[in-house]
Amino acid sequence: MDQCFSPLTLRETIFPNRVMLSPMCMYSAGNDGRLTDWHLGHYLARAVGRVGLIMLEATAVEARGRISQHDLGLWEDVQIAPLARLVSALHSEGAIAGVQLAHAGRKAWGPAEGQGSESAIAPSALPFDKPWATPHALTEADIEDVITAWKAAAVRAAQAGFDVIEIHAAHGYLNHQFLASLTNQRTDDYGGDLQQRMTFLLRVVDAVRNVWFPSKPLFVRLSTTDWGTPGGLTVEDSVIIARTLSTRDVDLVDCSSGGLSPARPQAVWPGYQIPFAERLRREAGVCTAAVGLITAPEMADEIIRNGRADLVALGRELLRHPYWALDAAAALHQEIVWPEQYLRARRV
């Protein structure tokens, strides 16, 4: 039976355990989008703590696609070398290195509310909320340029040595905007029913997969539900999307929720998104990652033991506790390889 600290093999990549650092923006890059020494310390600490998969934060495929002006980027070649240094450091600690490629679309520029050095873009000219700027509606020629940017960023990710790419299609960012009728009111091939609204994401997936190593996994993060927002995604929609993604050589769907509109779920609780990962895994026949207020080792282990997901993604808990995996393995009486430098502190 699989356990939280069992290995997982996807394609030719062996994950040492099922613990994943959930991608979380650190807002610590310069305006050039380059990795800093702060990022190096942050991510390396979690690798030393034996998190199996270190997934970097949203890394923009275009400068205008940043969530904030202090996000990481892979839109130009000079951004490769600092990331390659980090990947090498993560590998030295036995971790798998992933990067989440992203484009914020109409939610670009963060607190500036759509006001950046360039106009925000979107499927349709609809602002995120009343204070936000109205984005530029993409033409079909613009769409080709954006897809080319995703492809070029994936090539750079390969050059930096990453093991996994995750395409961000959640939290109200550009891919999510195309998927939902609330934000996609196009009348061309990229709008209409769900199958047509999937066209942009599927083209992004194909463009990335075509330049990504066949031996390495490709993930997609979905907002599996928009919590009843009219025109948002439902879990039923996400099952269809996930099933389609599995036919396009996507290896795992990272199951989150919300972000399309300012509305939030009325309540959240530990593990509140686990049922979404479980349902997509069961009904779409695709590997999934579960995320959402997972903190207890016993909960993480139960998810894997009962086949509810294939990876357990921790966010805030790993900010509080970089060495969570070491303590969790001890609490669960499961094997984990400690850093040699820390063996004197290992509990036996």
C-alpha positions in Angstrom: 0.0 0.0 0.0 1.3 3.5 -0.9 2.1 5.8 2.0 2.9 9.5 2.3 6.6 8.7 2.1 6.4 6.1 -0.6 8.1 7.0 -3.9 6.0 7.9 -6.9 7.0 7.4 -10.5 5.6 9.6 -13.3 7.2 8.9 -16.7 10.9 8.4 -15.9 10.9 10.7 -12.9 10.9 9.2 -9.4 9.6 11.4 -6.7 11.2 10.3 -3.4 7.9 10.9 -1.5 4.4 12.3 -1.9 5.0 15.7 -0.3 4.9 18.7 -2.6 5.7 22.3 -1.8 2.6 24.1 -3.2 3.6 27.0 -5.6 3.3 30.2 -3.6 4.3 33.7 -4.9 7.1 35.2 -2.8 7.0 38.7 -4.4 10.8 38.8 -4.0 12.2 39.1 -7.5 13.4 42.3 -9.0 11.7 44.1 -11.8 13.8 41.9 -14.1 12.0 38.7 -12.9 15.3 37.0 -11.9 15.7 34.7 -9.0 17.5 36.1 -6.0 19.6 34.7 -3.1 16.4 35.0 -1.0 14.7 32.5 -3.2 17.7 30.2 -3.1 17.6 30.0 0.7 13.8 29.7 0.8 13.5 26.7 -1.6 16.7 25.0 -0.5 15.5 24.9 3.1 12.5 22.9 2.1 14.7 20.5 0.0 16.9 20.0 3.0 13.7 19.3 5.0 13.1 16.5 2.5 10.0 17.8 0.6 9.9 15.5 -2.4 8.8 18.0 -5.0 9.7 21.6 -4.8 7.3 23.5 -7.1 8.5 27.0 -7.7 6.0 29.9 -7.5 4.2 31.3 -10.5 6.8 32.2 -13.1 5.6 34.4 -15.8 5.9 33.5 -19.5 5.6 37.2 -20.4 6.6 40.4 -18.5 3.0 41.6 -18.8 1.8 38.3 -17.4 3.2 38.8 -13.9 0.8 38.7 -11.0 3.0 41.4 -9.4 6.0 43.3 -10.6 8.2 41.2 -8.2 7.3 37.8 -9.7 9.8 35.4 -11.2 9.9 35.1 -14.9 11.1 32.9 -17.8 10.4 35.3 -20.6 14.0 35.9 -21.5 17.2 33.9 -21.6 19.0 35.9 -18.9 16.6 34.5 -16.4 17.8 30.9 -17.0 21.1 30.9 -15.2 19.9 31.9 -11.7 17.2 29.2 -11.9 19.7 26.6 -13.1 21.7 27.4 -10.0 18.7 26.7 -7.8 17.8 23.5 -9.6 21.3 22.2 -9.1 21.1 22.9 -5.4 17.7 21.2 -5.1 19.0 18.1 -6.9 22.0 18.0 -4.5 19.5 17.4 -1.7 17.6 14.7 -3.6 14.5 16.9 -4.4 12.6 17.0 -7.6 12.5 20.5 -9.1 9.3 21.9 -10.7 8.4 25.3 -12.1 4.9 26.6 -12.4 4.6 28.6 -15.7 1.9 31.3 -15.5 0.2 34.2 -17.1 -2.0 36.4 -15.0 -4.1 37.8 -17.8 -6.5 40.4 -16.5 -5.2 39.9 -12.9 -1.7 41.1 -13.7 0.1 43.6 -11.6 -1.4 42.7 -8.3 -2.1 45.7 -6.0 -1.9 48.0 -9.0 -5.2 46.5 -10.1 -4.4 45.9 -13.7 -2.3 49.1 -14.0 1.2 48.1 -15.1 3.9 49.1 -17.6 1.7 47.4 -20.2 -2.0 46.8 -20.6 -3.3 43.6 -19.0 -4.8 41.1 -21.5 -7.7 38.7 -21.3 -10.1 36.6 -23.5 -12.7 39.4 -23.3 -12.5 43.1 -22.2 -13.9 42.5 -18.7 -12.1 43.8 -15.6 -11.6 41.6 -12.6 -13.5 43.9 -10.3 -14.7 47.6 -10.3 -11.4 49.2 -9.3 -9.4 47.2 -11.8 -8.4 48.4 -15.3 -10.3 46.9 -18.3 -7.9 44.5 -20.0 -7.2 44.4 -23.7 -9.2 41.6 -25.4 -6.8 39.3 -27.3 -7.1 39.1 -31.0 -6.4 35.7 -32.7 -2.9 37.1 -33.7 -2.3 38.1 -30.1 -3.2 34.6 -28.9 -0.6 33.1 -31.2 2.0 35.4 -29.6 1.0 34.3 -26.1 1.1 30.6 -27.0 4.6 31.2 -28.5 5.6 32.8 -25.2 4.5 29.7 -23.2 6.5 27.5 -25.6 9.6 29.6 -25.3 9.3 29.6 -21.5 9.1 25.8 -21.5 12.3 25.6 -23.6 14.0 27.8 -21.0 12.7 25.6 -18.2 14.3 22.7 -19.9 17.6 24.5 -20.2 17.5 25.4 -16.5 17.2 21.7 -15.7 13.8 21.4 -14.2 12.2 18.0 -13.8 8.5 19.1 -13.9 6.5 21.9 -15.5 3.2 22.9 -14.1 0.9 25.0 -16.3 -1.1 27.4 -14.1 -4.8 27.3 -15.2 -6.3 28.2 -11.8 -7.0 31.2 -9.5 -8.6 33.4 -12.1 -5.4 33.8 -14.2 -5.3 33.7 -18.0 -6.0 30.0 -18.7 -8.8 30.0 -16.2 -10.2 33.1 -17.8 -10.5 31.2 -21.1 -12.1 28.2 -19.4 -15.0 30.1 -17.7 -18.0 31.6 -19.5 -18.0 34.5 -16.9 -14.7 35.7 -18.3 -14.8 34.4 -21.8 -17.5 35.9 -24.0 -15.7 35.4 -27.3 -17.6 34.3 -30.4 -14.7 32.8 -32.3 -13.1 29.3 -31.9 -11.9 30.2 -28.4 -15.3 30.9 -27.0 -18.7 29.2 -26.7 -19.3 25.9 -24.9 -16.9 24.3 -22.6 -15.2 22.3 -25.4 -14.5 25.5 -27.3 -13.4 27.4 -24.1 -10.8 24.7 -23.5 -9.2 25.4 -26.9 -6.7 28.0 -25.5 -5.5 25.8 -22.6 -5.2 22.7 -24.8 -3.1 24.7 -27.3 -0.9 25.9 -24.5 -0.6 22.3 -23.2 0.3 21.0 -26.7 2.9 23.8 -27.2 4.6 23.1 -23.9 4.5 19.3 -24.3 5.9 19.5 -27.8 9.1 21.1 -26.5 9.2 19.4 -23.0 11.1 16.2 -22.5 9.0 13.1 -23.2 10.6 11.5 -20.2 9.5 14.3 -17.8 6.0 14.9 -16.3 3.7 17.8 -17.2 1.2 19.0 -14.6 -1.8 21.4 -14.8 -3.2 23.3 -11.9 -7.0 23.8 -12.1 -9.5 25.7 -10.0 -11.8 22.7 -9.8 -14.7 24.8 -8.7 -15.6 28.5 -8.6 -17.8 28.0 -5.6 -21.1 28.7 -7.3 -20.0 31.9 -9.0 -22.4 32.3 -12.0 -20.4 31.5 -15.2 -17.6 29.9 -13.2 -16.4 26.3 -13.3 -18.0 23.5 -11.5 -16.5 20.2 -10.4 -18.4 18.5 -13.3 -16.7 20.9 -15.7 -13.3 20.1 -14.2 -13.8 16.3 -14.6 -14.3 16.9 -18.3 -11.3 19.2 -18.5 -9.1 16.8 -16.6 -10.2 13.9 -18.7 -9.3 15.8 -21.8 -6.0 16.9 -20.4 -5.1 13.3 -19.8 -5.4 12.6 -23.5 -2.9 15.4 -24.2 -0.1 13.8 -22.2 -0.7 15.7 -19.0 0.4 13.5 -16.1 -1.2 15.1 -13.1 -3.8 17.7 -12.2 -3.1 19.9 -9.2 -6.6 20.5 -7.7 -7.2 23.9 -6.2 -10.3 26.2 -6.4 -11.6 29.8 -6.8 -10.0 33.0 -7.8 -12.0 33.8 -10.9 -14.0 36.6 -9.1 -13.5 38.4 -5.8 -16.1 36.1 -4.2 -14.7 33.5 -1.8 -16.1 30.3 -0.3 -18.2 30.9 2.8 -16.0 28.6 4.9 -12.8 26.6 4.6 -11.5 23.8 6.8 -8.5 21.4 6.9 -8.6 19.4 3.7 -11.5 21.1 2.2 -10.3 20.6 -1.3 -9.4 16.9 -1.0 -12.8 15.7 -2.4 -12.1 17.6 -5.7 -8.7 15.8 -6.1 -10.4 12.5 -5.2 -13.2 12.9 -7.7 -11.0 14.0 -10.6 -8.7 11.1 -9.9 -11.6 8.6 -9.9 -13.7 10.0 -12.7 -11.1 11.5 -15.0 -8.6 8.7 -14.6 -5.7 11.1 -14.0 -3.2 11.5 -11.2 -4.0 14.4 -8.9 -2.4 16.5 -6.1 -4.5 17.5 -3.1 -4.0 20.9 -1.5 -5.8 23.1 1.0 -5.1 23.5 4.8 -3.4 20.1 5.0 -1.1 20.2 8.1 -1.4 16.9 10.0 0.8 14.0 9.0 -2.1 11.7 9.6 -4.3 13.5 7.1 -1.6 13.6 4.5 -1.0 9.9 4.9 -4.7 9.1 4.8 -5.0 10.9 1.4 -2.3 8.7 -0.1 -3.2 5.4 1.6 -6.8 5.6 0.5 -6.0 6.6 -3.1 -7.6 10.1 -2.8 -4.7 11.8 -4.5 -1.1 10.9 -5.6 0.6 14.0 -4.1 -0.1 16.1 -1.1 0.7 19.8 -1.6 1.5 21.9 1.5 1.6 25.6 1.4 1.4 27.7 4.6 2.4 24.7 6.7 5.8 24.5 4.9 6.3 28.3 5.4 5.9 27.7 9.1 7.7 24.5 9.2 10.3 23.8 6.5 11.2 20.5 8.1 7.7 19.2 8.3 8.5 16.1 6.2 11.2 15.0 8.6 8.9 15.2 11.6 5.9 13.8 9.7 7.8 10.7 8.7 8.9 10.1 12.3 5.3 10.6 13.5 4.0 8.1 10.9 6.9 5.6 11.6 7.8 5.8 7.9 11.3 5.8 6.4 12.9 9.0 5.2 16.5 9.8 4.4 17.8 12.5 6.6 20.4 15.0 5.5 23.8 13.7 6.8 24.5 17.0 8.4 21.4 16.7 10.6 21.7 13.1 11.6 22.7 14.0 15.2 19.2 15.5 15.6 17.3 12.5 14.3 14.8 11.0 16.7 15.1 7.2 16.9 
